[in-house]
């Protein structure tokens, strides 16, 4: 077995000096803030308040825009329904059978040789 010639020394600096060092632990509840820390807290609070206000106002604006979009879409659907109905009426009023029937009632007749087809 290998043996070292070095001795184990246990050194305690407090015993050597003969005095005991005590550390002071501050009570953080009683430590006052300096002006920089106070200013930082105030600025952070103001920034947080402004951002929260902007978030709420943006949400309200988005909701209003969504309601307006829904209203416009409803109006468009009504107009499209109206246009479809009017197109159907145009088709019915300009049909050849209707025009021929009205012409016969008024005593008019269709002469085929007078009709020219243009393409």
C-alpha positions as CSV (number, residue, x, y, z in Angstrom):
1,X,0.0,0.0,0.0
2,X,1.3,3.4,-0.9
3,X,1.6,5.8,1.9
4,X,2.1,9.6,1.6
5,X,4.2,11.5,3.9
6,X,1.9,14.5,3.7
7,X,-0.2,15.2,6.8
8,X,-3.8,16.3,6.8
9,X,-4.1,19.8,8.1
10,X,-7.4,21.2,9.1
11,X,-7.2,24.9,9.2
12,X,-10.0,27.1,10.6
13,X,-9.3,30.8,10.1
14,X,-11.7,31.8,12.9
15,X,-9.8,29.7,15.4
16,X,-6.5,31.1,14.2
17,X,-7.6,34.7,14.6
18,X,-9.3,34.0,17.9
19,X,-12.4,36.0,16.9
20,X,-15.6,34.9,15.3
21,X,-16.9,36.8,12.3
22,X,-20.7,37.3,12.3
23,X,-22.4,38.3,9.1
24,X,-25.2,40.9,9.1
25,X,-28.3,39.8,7.1
26,X,-30.4,42.7,6.2
27,X,-34.2,42.5,6.5
28,X,-35.3,43.1,2.9
29,X,-38.8,44.3,4.1
30,X,-37.1,47.3,5.7
31,X,-34.7,48.2,2.9
32,X,-35.9,51.4,1.1
33,X,-35.9,51.7,-2.6
34,X,-33.7,54.3,-4.2
35,X,-35.0,56.9,-6.7
36,X,-33.9,54.8,-9.8
37,X,-35.8,51.8,-8.6
38,X,-38.9,53.9,-7.9
39,X,-38.6,55.6,-11.3
40,X,-38.2,52.2,-13.0
41,X,-41.3,50.8,-11.3
42,X,-43.3,53.9,-12.2
43,X,-42.2,53.8,-15.8
44,X,-42.9,50.0,-16.1
45,X,-46.4,50.5,-14.5
46,X,-47.2,53.3,-17.0
47,X,-46.0,51.3,-20.0
48,X,-48.1,48.3,-18.8
49,X,-51.1,50.5,-18.3
50,X,-50.7,52.0,-21.8
51,X,-50.3,48.5,-23.4
52,X,-53.3,47.2,-21.6
53,X,-55.4,50.1,-22.8
54,X,-54.2,49.7,-26.3
55,X,-55.0,46.0,-26.2
56,X,-58.6,46.7,-25.0
57,X,-59.2,49.5,-27.5
58,X,-57.9,47.3,-30.3
59,X,-60.2,44.5,-29.2
60,X,-63.2,46.9,-29.2
61,X,-62.3,48.3,-32.6
62,X,-62.0,44.7,-34.0
63,X,-65.4,43.8,-32.6
64,X,-67.0,47.0,-34.1
65,X,-65.4,46.2,-37.5
66,X,-66.6,42.7,-37.4
67,X,-70.2,43.8,-36.7
68,X,-70.0,46.3,-39.6
69,X,-68.7,43.6,-41.9
70,X,-71.6,41.3,-40.9
71,X,-74.0,44.1,-41.6
72,X,-72.5,44.8,-45.0
73,X,-72.6,41.1,-45.9
74,X,-76.3,40.9,-44.9
75,X,-77.0,43.9,-47.1
76,X,-75.1,42.3,-50.0
77,X,-77.1,39.1,-49.6
78,X,-80.4,41.1,-49.8
79,X,-79.2,42.9,-52.9
80,X,-78.1,39.7,-54.6
81,X,-81.5,38.2,-53.9
82,X,-83.1,41.3,-55.4
83,X,-80.9,41.2,-58.5
84,X,-81.7,37.5,-59.0
85,X,-85.4,38.2,-58.8
86,X,-85.1,41.1,-61.2
87,X,-83.1,39.0,-63.7
88,X,-85.8,36.4,-63.6
89,X,-88.4,39.0,-64.3
90,X,-86.4,40.3,-67.2
91,X,-86.2,36.8,-68.6
92,X,-89.9,36.3,-68.3
93,X,-90.8,39.7,-69.8
94,X,-88.5,39.2,-72.8
95,X,-89.4,35.6,-73.6
96,X,-90.5,35.0,-77.2
97,X,-93.7,33.3,-76.3
98,X,-94.9,36.2,-74.2
99,X,-94.0,38.7,-77.0
100,X,-95.8,36.6,-79.6
101,X,-98.8,36.3,-77.4
102,X,-99.0,40.1,-76.8
103,X,-98.5,40.7,-80.6
104,X,-101.4,38.4,-81.5
105,X,-103.6,40.2,-78.9
106,X,-102.8,43.5,-80.6
107,X,-103.4,42.1,-84.1
108,X,-99.8,41.9,-85.2
109,X,-98.3,39.0,-87.1
110,X,-94.7,37.8,-87.6
111,X,-93.4,37.8,-91.2
112,X,-90.5,35.4,-91.4
113,X,-89.0,36.8,-94.6
114,X,-88.5,40.2,-92.9
115,X,-86.3,38.7,-90.1
116,X,-82.6,38.9,-90.6
117,X,-80.2,37.0,-88.4
118,X,-77.0,38.9,-87.6
119,X,-74.1,37.0,-86.2
